[in-house]
Amino acid sequence: MAQLVETYACSPATERGRGILLAGDPKTDTIAYCTGRSVIIRRLDAPLDAWAYQDHAYPTTVARFSPNGEWVASADASGCVRVWGRYGDRALKAEFRPLSGRVDDLRWSPDGLRIVVSGDGKGKSFVRAFVWDSGSTVGEFDGHSKRVLSCDFKPTRPFRIVTCGEDFLANFYEGPPFKFKHSIRDHSNFVNCIRYAPDGSKFITVSSDKKGLIYDGKTGEKIGELSTEGGHTGSIYAVSWSSDSKQVLTVSADKSAKVWDIMEDASGKLNRTLACPGIGGVDDMLVGCLWQNDHLVTVSLGGTFNVFSASNPDQEPVTFAGHLKTVSSLVFFTKSSPRTILSTSYDGVIMRWILGVGFGGRLTRKNNTQIKCFAAVEEELVTSGYDNKVFRIPLNGDQCGDAESVDVGGQPNALNLALQKPEFALITTDSGIVLLHNSKVISTTKVNYTITSSSVSPDGTEAVVGAQDGKLRIYSISGDTLTEEALLEKHRGAITSIHYSPDVSMFASADSNREAVVWDRASREIKLKNMLYHTARINSLAWSPDSRLVATGSLDTCAIVYEIDKPATSRITIKGAHLGGVHGLTFLENDTLVTAGEDACIRVWKVVQQ
C-alpha cells in the first residue's frame, strides 16, 4: 500500500482581466480555491496540509464553506452546484443546476439553509437563490442584462442579497422570498466584487473604474467611498472585510494590495499599501484576496500567494505558489542539502520544492520558453521546447545563468544526460539521434524508423532507442560513433519511456498500449513481464535507488509500483494519484515515491511493501 505524506498543491486558475475567489473558514484557518476540475483545500498555517476534491465534470469556478464548516458548496463552468461533506469520505449531499452557464460566485446564507449563485445565465436568469437541501427557489432576481460577477448575502437579519456584474450595475434585493428593490448605477465599468461587512451594517463594491463605493446594508443607499488619495491606479478585482467590519483589503491590476480604514462616516481612508514581492511583468497583477483572522492573503495572476500578518503588516510575507498547468517532469537532486525536487510544466515554469517545507522558489530563466523535455543535474539544466533548439543553462543555487542553445535539426522528443559525465547528452528527434558534448553537436545519425523515446547509460557508452513500431534498438557509443548492437521485440505499442536502473544491470521500457517490461542488460532477456495493470497509455517510469522497485505512471490516473524479485501480480497500486493522468515520477528513497500530473499537483507517497 501507499500512504500520502505531502502534497505540493497547484495554484488557483487565473485569467487576465478577471478576479478570482478565495473562500475561507476562520475556525480552522483553511482556504479553498479552484483550479481545473479540482477544488483545493489547504491550511494557511501548514501549506503542505492540502487535499483536492475532484468530482466535478467541468472546470470548477468557486467553492465556499458552509457557516458551520461541515459542508462545502462548489460550482463549475456548466452551472452545476455540488454540496458535499468536508470530512470523512466527502459524500455528495446534493447536486443542482441553478444556472444554464458558468457560475461566477456563490454564497451561503448565514443560517446555512440557502445558497445564492450568480454568473452567466446564457440569456436566462443570471442569479438564483435556492434552499440547498431541496433545491426549491426563493425569489425572483430581475434587473441584470449581462454576466453577474459577484453576489453576497447579508450576514444578519433582515436578510438581503446584493449582486453586481458586467452591466456596470449593482442590484439590491429584499426577502425572503427575494424581490428586486433597486439598482445602483454609480460605477462606470465592470463591477467586479461586492461584499457585506461581517456585522451586516454596510456593503462595498469595487470596480474596473478604480473606485470602491460603500452602501448601507439595510437600505442599499450610498453612504461613502474609498478615498482617491493613494487609491488604486488600475482595475480593482477583489475586496475582503476584516472580522471587526472596520477595515477592508483590496487588490488591483496595478500590482498593489491596500488596507483601508472605514471611518464612522463610512468613508475609506488609506491605512497602508502592502508591498507584494513579485517576479516582474503582468504575472504580478493581483487578482484575489482574503482577510481571515490575522492573515491578509493576496493572489497574483501568476498564481503566487503572499500571506501578510494583519497585526504586523511590516513583517515579510509568507510566499508560496504552485504550478498552473500539467506538471510534465520531476528531477530529484540526491546530493543537495536541503533535499530538493525540481518540477516543470509545459508553460515554461520551473519550481523548486524542499522536502518537508514545500515551495522553495521559482527558477527564472532569461528565455522563458515552453518546456517539452527536461533533464537536470546539480549544476545544470537542459531543456527543449517546441522548436529545434536545446538549451543548456548553468544553475547556481536559485539563479539560472545565460543559456547556450544548439540547433539539433528537429524537435527533440527525449533529452538524456549521462549522469557520470553530464557534459555528454543524447538527444533524439523523430528521425535522428544527436550526440552533444556541452553545447556542440558531435554527431547526428539519421534512422529509417520513427523514434518516440530514448535513454543513455550513466557512463555514456550505450543507448536504448524506442520506436513507433514498438521495437527497442540498442546502440553502443564510442566517441562520436553509434553502432546498432541488438533489436528487442516485445511491445505492441509505441514506446513512451525508457530508463536504466541505478545499478545499470537492467532497464525498463513502457509503451502506449499500457504495458511495461523490465530487461536484463547483459543477456537482453526479459526480467519482469506481465506488467499490464494500467488501463491506458503509460507516460513515465522511475526506479528506486536500490534498483529493486520500478514505478509506472499512466493516463488512467494511477501509479503502480512493481518489485523486481516478485511477480507483477504483487504490485502496489496508487489509484487516482492525479486527476487527468500521471506524467512525472521519481523516487526519493527506496520507500518514497513522488508523482506529478495533469492536475498540476505534486504528491509524496510512502510505499509500504506487503
C-alpha positions as CSV (number, residue, x, y, z in Angstrom):
1,M,0.0,0.0,0.0
2,A,1.0,3.6,-0.3
3,Q,0.3,6.5,2.1
4,L,0.1,10.1,1.1
5,V,2.8,12.1,3.0
6,E,2.9,15.5,1.5
7,T,1.0,17.4,-1.2
8,Y,2.6,20.4,-3.1
9,A,-0.7,21.9,-4.3
10,C,-1.3,23.8,-7.5
11,S,-2.1,27.5,-7.7
12,P,-5.6,28.7,-8.4
13,A,-6.6,29.0,-12.1
14,T,-6.3,32.7,-13.0
15,E,-7.5,34.8,-16.0
16,R,-6.2,38.1,-17.0
17,G,-8.8,40.9,-16.5
18,R,-10.9,38.9,-14.0
19,G,-10.8,38.5,-10.3
20,I,-10.6,35.1,-8.6
21,L,-12.4,33.9,-5.5
22,L,-10.8,32.6,-2.3
23,A,-13.0,31.1,0.4
24,G,-12.0,30.9,4.0
25,D,-13.0,29.0,7.1
26,P,-11.8,31.2,10.1
27,K,-12.3,28.4,12.6
28,T,-9.7,26.1,11.1
29,D,-7.7,28.7,9.3
30,T,-8.4,27.0,6.0
31,I,-8.8,28.4,2.5
32,A,-10.4,26.9,-0.6
33,Y,-9.9,27.8,-4.3
34,C,-10.5,26.3,-7.7
35,T,-8.2,25.1,-10.4
36,G,-9.0,22.8,-13.4
37,R,-11.7,20.3,-12.3
38,S,-10.4,20.4,-8.7
39,V,-11.3,22.3,-5.5
40,I,-8.1,22.7,-3.4
41,I,-8.5,23.0,0.4
42,R,-5.3,23.9,2.3
43,R,-4.4,25.3,5.7
44,L,-2.7,28.7,5.8
45,D,-0.6,27.8,8.8
46,A,0.5,24.5,7.2
47,P,0.6,24.8,3.4
48,L,1.6,21.1,2.9
49,D,-1.7,20.1,4.5
50,A,-3.7,20.2,1.3
51,W,-6.2,18.0,-0.5
52,A,-8.3,18.1,-3.6
53,Y,-12.0,17.4,-4.3
54,Q,-12.1,16.1,-7.9
55,D,-15.6,15.0,-8.6
56,H,-16.7,17.9,-10.9
57,A,-17.1,17.0,-14.6
58,Y,-16.3,20.6,-15.8
59,P,-13.7,23.3,-14.7
60,T,-14.6,24.5,-11.2
61,T,-15.1,28.2,-10.6
62,V,-16.0,28.8,-6.9
63,A,-16.1,26.9,-3.6
64,R,-17.5,28.1,-0.3
65,F,-17.5,26.6,3.3
66,S,-20.9,26.5,5.0
67,P,-21.3,28.7,8.1
68,N,-20.8,25.7,10.4
69,G,-17.8,24.5,8.4
70,E,-19.2,21.0,7.9
71,W,-20.2,21.3,4.2
72,V,-18.6,22.8,1.1
73,A,-20.6,24.1,-1.9
74,S,-18.7,24.2,-5.2
75,A,-19.7,25.2,-8.7
76,D,-18.4,24.8,-12.2
77,A,-18.4,26.2,-15.7
78,S,-21.5,24.2,-16.7
79,G,-23.7,25.8,-14.0
80,C,-23.7,22.8,-11.7
81,V,-23.5,23.3,-7.9
82,R,-22.5,20.3,-5.7
83,V,-22.8,20.3,-1.9
84,W,-20.5,17.8,-0.2
85,G,-19.2,16.8,3.2
86,R,-15.9,18.4,4.1
87,Y,-14.8,15.5,6.4
88,G,-14.8,11.7,6.2
89,D,-15.5,10.2,2.7
90,R,-16.6,13.7,1.4
91,A,-20.0,12.3,0.4
92,L,-22.1,14.2,-2.1
93,K,-25.2,15.7,-0.3
94,A,-26.9,17.5,-3.1
95,E,-26.4,18.5,-6.8
96,F,-28.3,21.2,-8.6
97,R,-28.0,23.2,-11.9
98,P,-29.4,26.6,-11.0
99,L,-27.8,28.4,-14.0
100,S,-27.5,27.5,-17.6
101,G,-23.9,28.9,-17.9
102,R,-20.8,29.4,-15.8
103,V,-21.3,30.1,-12.0
104,D,-19.0,33.1,-11.1
105,D,-19.9,33.5,-7.4
106,L,-21.7,31.5,-4.7
107,R,-22.6,32.5,-1.1
108,W,-24.3,30.7,1.8
109,S,-27.0,32.4,3.9
110,P,-25.8,33.0,7.5
111,D,-28.3,30.4,8.8
112,G,-26.8,27.8,6.4
113,L,-30.2,27.0,4.8
114,R,-30.0,28.8,1.4
115,I,-27.4,29.4,-1.3
116,V,-27.3,32.2,-3.8
117,V,-25.4,31.9,-7.1
118,S,-24.6,34.3,-9.9
119,G,-22.9,34.0,-13.2
120,D,-23.6,33.7,-16.9
121,G,-27.2,32.7,-17.5
122,K,-26.8,32.5,-21.3
123,G,-29.9,34.6,-21.9
124,K,-31.8,33.2,-18.9
125,S,-31.6,34.1,-15.2
126,F,-28.2,35.4,-14.1
127,V,-28.9,35.0,-10.3
128,R,-30.7,32.2,-8.4
129,A,-31.2,31.6,-4.7
130,F,-32.4,28.2,-3.5
131,V,-32.8,26.0,-0.4
132,W,-29.8,23.8,-0.5
133,D,-31.3,20.5,0.7
134,S,-34.4,20.6,-1.6
135,G,-33.3,22.9,-4.5
136,S,-36.5,25.0,-4.3
137,T,-36.0,28.6,-5.4
138,V,-36.5,31.5,-3.0
139,G,-37.3,34.6,-5.0
140,E,-37.1,36.3,-8.4
141,F,-33.9,38.1,-9.5
142,D,-34.5,40.5,-12.3
143,G,-32.5,43.6,-13.1
144,H,-29.3,42.3,-14.8
145,S,-28.7,42.2,-18.5
146,K,-25.2,40.7,-18.6
147,R,-23.0,38.3,-16.7
148,V,-23.2,38.7,-12.9
149,L,-19.7,38.5,-11.5
150,S,-20.4,38.6,-7.7
151,C,-23.1,38.2,-5.1
152,D,-23.5,38.2,-1.4
153,F,-25.9,37.5,1.5
154,K,-26.4,40.0,4.3
155,P,-25.0,38.2,7.3
156,T,-27.7,39.5,9.8
157,R,-31.5,39.7,9.7
158,P,-33.4,41.1,7.9
159,F,-31.8,39.2,5.0
160,R,-30.8,41.0,1.8
161,I,-29.0,39.8,-1.3
162,V,-26.7,42.1,-3.4
163,T,-25.3,41.4,-6.9
164,C,-23.0,43.1,-9.4
165,G,-21.7,42.5,-12.8
166,E,-20.6,43.4,-16.3
167,D,-23.6,45.7,-17.0
168,F,-21.9,48.2,-14.6
169,L,-24.8,47.7,-12.1
170,A,-25.1,46.6,-8.5
171,N,-28.6,45.3,-7.6
172,F,-30.3,45.2,-4.2
173,Y,-32.9,42.5,-3.3
174,E,-35.1,42.2,-0.2
175,G,-36.6,39.0,1.1
176,P,-37.1,36.1,1.5
177,P,-38.7,35.4,-0.9
178,F,-36.3,37.8,-2.5
179,K,-37.6,40.6,-4.8
180,F,-35.8,43.2,-6.8
181,K,-35.7,46.5,-4.8
182,H,-33.4,48.9,-6.8
183,S,-30.3,49.2,-9.0
184,I,-27.1,51.1,-8.1
185,R,-25.7,52.9,-11.1
186,D,-22.7,54.6,-9.6
187,H,-19.9,52.7,-11.4
188,S,-18.8,53.3,-15.0
189,N,-17.2,50.0,-15.7
190,F,-17.5,46.3,-14.7
191,V,-18.3,45.9,-11.0
192,N,-16.0,43.0,-10.1
193,C,-16.8,42.2,-6.5
194,I,-19.5,43.0,-3.8
195,R,-19.1,42.1,-0.2
196,Y,-21.1,42.7,3.0
197,A,-19.3,43.6,6.3
198,P,-19.5,40.8,8.9
199,D,-21.8,42.9,11.1
200,G,-24.2,43.5,8.1
201,S,-24.2,47.3,8.6
202,K,-22.8,48.1,5.1
203,F,-21.5,46.6,1.9
204,I,-18.8,47.6,-0.5
205,T,-18.5,47.3,-4.3
206,V,-15.2,47.5,-6.3
207,S,-14.9,48.0,-10.0
208,S,-12.7,48.3,-13.0
209,D,-13.3,52.1,-12.9
210,K,-10.8,52.0,-9.9
211,K,-13.4,53.0,-7.4
212,G,-14.7,51.4,-4.2
213,L,-18.1,52.5,-3.0
214,I,-19.8,51.8,0.4
215,Y,-23.6,51.4,0.9
216,D,-26.0,51.0,3.8
217,G,-26.5,47.3,4.4
218,K,-30.2,47.5,5.1
219,T,-31.4,50.1,2.5
220,G,-28.7,49.9,-0.2
221,E,-28.2,53.7,-0.2
222,K,-24.7,55.1,-0.9
223,I,-23.0,56.3,2.3
224,G,-19.3,56.6,1.4
225,E,-16.4,55.7,-0.9
226,L,-12.7,54.8,-0.7
227,S,-10.5,57.9,-0.9
228,T,-8.9,58.7,-4.3
229,E,-5.9,59.9,-2.3
230,G,-3.4,57.0,-2.5
231,G,-6.0,54.9,-4.3
232,H,-5.6,52.2,-6.9
233,T,-4.4,53.2,-10.4
234,G,-5.8,50.0,-12.1
235,S,-8.9,47.9,-12.0
236,I,-9.9,46.7,-8.5
237,Y,-10.6,43.0,-8.8
238,A,-11.4,41.8,-5.2
239,V,-12.2,43.1,-1.7
240,S,-12.4,41.5,1.7
241,W,-13.5,42.8,5.1
242,S,-11.8,42.4,8.4
243,S,-13.7,40.4,11.1
244,D,-14.5,43.6,13.1
245,S,-16.0,45.3,10.0
246,K,-13.7,48.4,10.4
247,Q,-11.2,47.7,7.6
248,V,-11.1,46.3,4.1
249,L,-8.4,44.8,1.9
250,T,-8.4,45.5,-1.9
251,V,-6.2,44.2,-4.7
252,S,-5.8,45.6,-8.2
253,A,-4.2,45.3,-11.6
254,D,-1.8,48.0,-10.5
255,K,0.1,45.1,-8.7
256,S,-0.7,46.6,-5.2
257,A,-2.8,45.5,-2.2
258,K,-4.2,48.2,0.1
259,V,-5.7,48.2,3.6
260,W,-8.4,50.8,4.2
261,D,-9.8,52.1,7.4
262,I,-13.6,52.5,7.2
263,M,-14.4,55.6,9.2
264,E,-17.6,56.4,11.2
265,D,-18.9,58.4,8.3
266,A,-18.4,55.3,6.0
267,S,-15.6,57.0,4.0
268,G,-12.5,54.9,3.4
269,K,-9.1,56.2,4.3
270,L,-5.9,54.5,3.1
271,N,-4.1,52.8,6.0
272,R,-1.2,51.2,4.2
273,T,-0.1,49.7,0.9
274,L,1.3,46.2,1.2
275,A,4.5,45.5,-0.8
276,C,4.0,42.2,-2.6
277,P,7.2,40.7,-3.8
278,G,7.0,39.6,-7.4
279,I,8.8,38.3,-10.4
280,G,8.1,41.2,-12.7
281,G,5.7,41.6,-15.6
282,V,1.9,41.1,-15.8
283,D,2.1,38.0,-13.6
284,D,2.4,40.3,-10.6
285,M,-1.1,41.8,-11.1
286,L,-3.1,40.9,-8.0
287,V,-6.4,39.2,-8.8
288,G,-7.7,37.8,-5.5
289,C,-7.6,38.5,-1.7
290,L,-8.9,37.3,1.6
291,W,-8.8,38.7,5.1
292,Q,-9.0,35.8,7.6
293,N,-8.2,36.1,11.3
294,D,-4.7,37.6,11.4
295,H,-3.9,36.7,7.7
296,L,-4.1,39.0,4.8
297,V,-3.9,36.8,1.7
298,T,-3.3,38.0,-1.8
299,V,-3.0,36.0,-5.1
300,S,-1.3,37.2,-8.2
301,L,-2.1,36.4,-11.9
302,G,0.9,34.1,-11.9
303,G,-0.6,32.1,-9.0
304,T,1.7,33.3,-6.2
305,F,0.2,33.6,-2.7
306,N,1.5,36.3,-0.3
307,V,0.3,36.0,3.3
308,F,0.8,39.1,5.4
309,S,0.1,39.4,9.2
310,A,-2.6,41.9,9.9
311,S,-1.2,42.7,13.3
312,N,2.3,43.2,11.9
313,P,2.0,44.1,8.2
314,D,5.6,45.3,8.0
315,Q,6.8,41.8,8.5
316,E,7.9,40.0,5.4
317,P,5.0,38.0,3.9
318,V,5.0,34.2,3.7
319,T,5.1,33.3,0.0
320,F,4.1,30.1,-1.7
321,A,3.0,29.1,-5.2
322,G,2.4,26.1,-7.4
323,H,2.0,25.1,-11.0
324,L,-0.9,26.3,-13.1
325,K,-0.5,23.7,-15.9
326,T,0.3,20.0,-16.2
327,V,3.5,19.0,-14.4
328,S,5.4,17.0,-17.0
329,S,8.7,16.1,-15.3
330,L,10.4,15.8,-11.9
331,V,14.1,15.7,-11.0
332,F,15.4,14.9,-7.5
333,F,18.8,16.2,-6.5
334,T,20.3,13.4,-4.4
335,K,23.3,15.4,-3.1
336,S,21.6,18.7,-2.3
337,S,21.0,19.9,1.2
338,P,18.2,20.5,1.9
339,R,16.8,17.8,-0.3
340,T,15.3,19.4,-3.4
341,I,13.0,18.5,-6.2
342,L,12.6,20.4,-9.5
343,S,9.4,20.2,-11.4
344,T,8.5,21.7,-14.8
345,S,5.3,22.4,-16.7
346,Y,4.9,22.9,-20.4
347,D,4.2,26.6,-20.0
348,G,7.9,27.1,-19.1
349,V,7.6,27.3,-15.3
350,I,10.3,25.5,-13.2
351,M,9.6,25.2,-9.5
352,R,11.9,24.2,-6.7
353,W,10.4,22.2,-3.8
354,I,12.1,21.4,-0.5
355,L,11.1,18.2,1.2
356,G,9.1,18.8,4.4
357,V,8.9,22.5,3.7
358,G,7.2,22.8,0.3
359,F,7.6,25.7,-2.1
360,G,11.2,26.7,-2.4
361,G,11.0,29.3,-5.1
362,R,10.7,29.6,-8.8
363,L,13.6,29.4,-11.2
364,T,13.5,32.3,-13.6
365,R,15.2,31.7,-17.0
366,K,16.2,34.6,-19.2
367,N,14.5,33.0,-22.2
368,N,11.2,31.8,-20.7
369,T,10.3,29.4,-23.5
370,Q,7.9,26.5,-23.2
371,I,9.3,23.2,-22.0
372,K,8.6,19.9,-23.7
373,C,11.7,17.8,-22.5
374,F,13.7,18.5,-19.3
375,A,16.8,17.0,-17.7
376,A,19.0,18.3,-14.9
377,V,22.0,17.7,-12.7
378,E,23.0,19.8,-9.7
379,E,24.8,22.5,-11.7
380,E,23.0,22.5,-15.0
381,L,19.5,22.4,-16.6
382,V,18.9,21.1,-20.1
383,T,15.6,22.0,-21.8
384,S,13.9,21.8,-25.1
385,G,10.6,23.2,-26.3
386,Y,8.5,23.0,-29.4
387,D,11.2,24.1,-31.9
388,N,14.6,22.5,-32.9
389,K,16.7,24.1,-30.1
390,V,18.2,22.5,-27.0
391,F,19.2,24.9,-24.1
392,R,21.9,24.2,-21.6
393,I,21.5,26.5,-18.6
394,P,24.0,26.8,-15.8
395,L,22.4,26.7,-12.3
396,N,23.9,28.5,-9.3
397,G,21.6,27.9,-6.4
398,D,18.3,29.6,-7.3
399,Q,19.8,31.6,-10.2
400,C,19.9,30.5,-13.8
401,G,22.8,31.7,-15.8
402,D,23.0,32.6,-19.5
403,A,21.6,29.8,-21.7
404,E,23.6,28.3,-24.5
405,S,21.4,27.0,-27.3
406,V,22.1,24.5,-30.0
407,D,20.1,23.5,-33.1
408,V,19.7,19.7,-33.3
409,G,17.8,19.7,-36.7
410,G,14.4,18.6,-35.4
411,Q,12.1,18.8,-32.5
412,P,13.5,16.7,-29.6
413,N,11.3,14.1,-28.1
414,A,13.8,13.0,-25.4
415,L,16.8,14.5,-23.6
416,N,19.2,12.2,-21.8
417,L,22.3,13.2,-19.7
418,A,25.0,10.6,-19.0
419,L,25.0,11.1,-15.2
420,Q,28.7,10.1,-14.7
421,K,29.7,12.7,-17.3
422,P,26.9,15.2,-17.6
423,E,28.6,17.2,-20.3
424,F,27.6,14.3,-22.6
425,A,24.0,14.3,-23.8
426,L,22.0,12.1,-26.2
427,I,19.0,13.8,-27.9
428,T,16.5,12.1,-30.1
429,T,14.2,13.6,-32.7
430,D,11.6,11.8,-34.8
431,S,14.2,10.8,-37.4
432,G,17.6,11.1,-35.8
433,I,19.9,10.6,-32.8
434,V,22.1,13.5,-31.9
435,L,25.2,13.4,-29.6
436,L,26.1,16.6,-27.7
437,H,29.3,17.4,-25.9
438,N,28.5,20.6,-23.8
439,S,26.8,22.8,-26.5
440,K,28.4,21.2,-29.5
441,V,26.9,18.6,-31.8
442,I,29.5,15.9,-32.2
443,S,27.4,13.5,-34.4
444,T,24.0,13.2,-36.0
445,T,22.7,9.7,-37.0
446,K,19.7,9.6,-39.3
447,V,17.4,6.5,-38.9
448,N,14.7,5.0,-41.2
449,Y,12.1,4.5,-38.4
450,T,10.2,6.9,-36.2
451,I,11.8,7.5,-32.8
452,T,9.5,8.1,-29.8
453,S,11.8,7.7,-26.7
454,S,15.4,7.0,-25.7
455,S,17.7,6.6,-22.8
456,V,21.5,6.6,-22.3
457,S,23.6,4.6,-19.7
458,P,25.2,6.7,-16.9
459,D,28.7,6.1,-18.4
460,G,27.5,7.2,-21.9
461,T,28.6,4.0,-23.6
462,E,25.2,2.6,-24.5
463,A,21.8,3.9,-25.6
464,V,18.4,2.3,-25.9
465,V,16.1,3.9,-28.5
466,G,12.4,3.2,-28.7
467,A,10.3,3.5,-31.8
468,Q,6.7,4.0,-33.0
469,D,6.7,0.3,-34.1
470,G,7.2,-0.9,-30.5
471,K,10.8,-2.1,-31.1
472,L,13.8,-1.3,-28.9
473,R,17.2,-0.8,-30.6
474,I,20.3,-1.0,-28.5
475,Y,23.3,1.1,-29.7
476,S,26.9,1.2,-28.4
477,I,28.5,4.6,-28.3
478,S,32.2,5.1,-28.9
479,G,33.3,8.7,-29.2
480,D,31.1,10.2,-31.8
481,T,30.1,6.8,-33.4
482,L,26.8,4.9,-32.9
483,T,26.7,1.2,-33.7
484,E,23.4,-0.8,-33.6
485,E,24.0,-3.9,-31.4
486,A,20.6,-5.5,-30.9
487,L,16.9,-5.3,-31.7
488,L,14.4,-6.2,-28.9
489,E,10.7,-7.0,-29.7
490,K,8.0,-7.4,-27.0
491,H,5.9,-4.2,-27.0
492,R,2.7,-3.9,-29.1
493,G,2.5,-0.1,-29.0
494,A,4.8,2.9,-29.5
495,I,7.5,3.2,-26.8
496,T,6.8,6.1,-24.4
497,S,9.5,5.8,-21.8
498,I,12.9,4.0,-21.2
499,H,15.0,4.1,-18.0
500,Y,18.2,2.4,-16.9
501,S,18.2,1.1,-13.3
502,P,20.6,2.9,-10.9
503,D,22.9,-0.2,-10.7
504,V,22.9,-0.3,-14.6
505,S,22.1,-4.0,-14.6
506,M,18.6,-3.6,-16.1
507,F,16.5,-1.1,-18.0
508,A,12.7,-0.7,-18.1
509,S,10.6,0.3,-21.1
510,A,6.9,1.2,-21.4
511,D,4.5,1.7,-24.3
512,S,1.3,3.4,-25.3
513,N,-0.5,0.0,-25.2
514,R,-0.3,0.1,-21.3
515,E,2.5,-2.4,-21.0
516,A,5.9,-2.1,-19.2
517,V,8.8,-4.6,-19.4
518,V,12.0,-4.9,-17.4
519,W,15.0,-6.2,-19.3
520,D,18.3,-7.7,-18.1
521,R,21.0,-5.5,-19.7
522,A,23.7,-8.2,-20.1
523,S,21.6,-11.0,-21.5
524,R,19.0,-8.7,-23.1
525,E,16.3,-11.1,-21.8
526,I,13.1,-10.1,-20.2
527,K,13.5,-9.9,-16.4
528,L,9.9,-9.0,-15.4
529,K,6.9,-9.3,-17.7
530,N,3.1,-9.2,-17.5
531,M,3.2,-5.6,-16.2
532,L,-0.2,-5.0,-17.8
533,Y,-2.3,-3.5,-15.0
534,H,-2.8,0.0,-16.3
535,T,-5.9,0.7,-18.4
536,A,-4.4,3.4,-20.7
537,R,-1.0,4.7,-22.1
538,I,2.0,4.7,-19.7
539,N,3.6,8.1,-19.6
540,S,6.5,7.7,-17.2
541,L,8.9,5.3,-15.4
542,A,11.1,5.5,-12.3
543,W,13.5,3.3,-10.5
544,S,14.1,3.1,-6.7
545,P,17.7,3.9,-5.7
546,D,18.4,0.3,-4.8
547,S,17.1,-1.0,-8.2
548,R,14.5,-3.3,-6.5
549,L,11.4,-1.3,-7.4
550,V,10.1,0.2,-10.6
551,A,7.2,2.5,-10.8
552,T,4.9,3.4,-13.8
553,G,2.6,6.4,-14.2
554,S,-0.3,6.3,-16.6
555,L,-3.0,8.3,-18.3
556,D,-5.5,6.3,-16.2
557,T,-4.7,8.5,-13.2
558,C,-2.9,5.6,-11.4
559,A,0.8,4.9,-10.4
560,I,1.8,1.3,-9.9
561,V,4.9,0.1,-8.1
562,Y,6.4,-3.4,-9.0
563,E,9.0,-5.3,-7.1
564,I,11.6,-6.8,-9.5
565,D,12.0,-10.1,-7.5
566,K,8.3,-10.8,-7.3
567,P,5.7,-11.5,-10.0
568,A,3.8,-8.5,-11.4
569,T,0.7,-9.6,-9.6
570,S,2.1,-8.5,-6.2
571,R,2.1,-4.8,-7.3
572,I,1.2,-1.8,-5.2
573,T,-1.4,0.5,-7.0
574,I,-2.0,4.1,-6.1
575,K,-5.4,4.7,-7.5
576,G,-6.4,8.2,-8.6
577,A,-3.0,9.7,-7.9
578,H,-3.6,12.6,-10.2
579,L,-6.8,13.6,-12.0
580,G,-6.2,13.5,-15.7
581,G,-3.2,11.3,-15.6
582,V,0.3,10.8,-14.0
583,H,3.1,12.5,-16.1
584,G,6.1,12.6,-13.8
585,L,7.7,10.1,-11.4
586,T,10.8,9.9,-9.3
587,F,11.9,8.0,-6.2
588,L,13.5,9.9,-3.3
589,E,14.3,6.9,-1.2
590,N,13.6,3.2,-1.6
591,D,10.2,3.6,0.0
592,T,9.3,7.2,-1.0
593,L,7.8,8.0,-4.4
594,V,7.0,11.4,-5.8
595,T,4.3,11.7,-8.5
596,A,3.1,14.7,-10.6
597,G,0.3,15.0,-13.1
598,E,-2.2,16.9,-15.1
599,D,-3.9,18.3,-12.0
600,A,-0.7,20.5,-11.6
601,C,-0.1,19.0,-8.1
602,I,2.9,17.0,-6.8
603,R,2.4,14.3,-4.2
604,V,4.9,12.4,-2.0
605,W,3.9,8.8,-1.1
606,K,5.3,6.3,1.4
607,V,5.4,2.9,-0.3
608,V,4.8,0.1,2.3
609,Q,5.6,-3.3,0.8
610,Q,3.5,-6.2,1.9
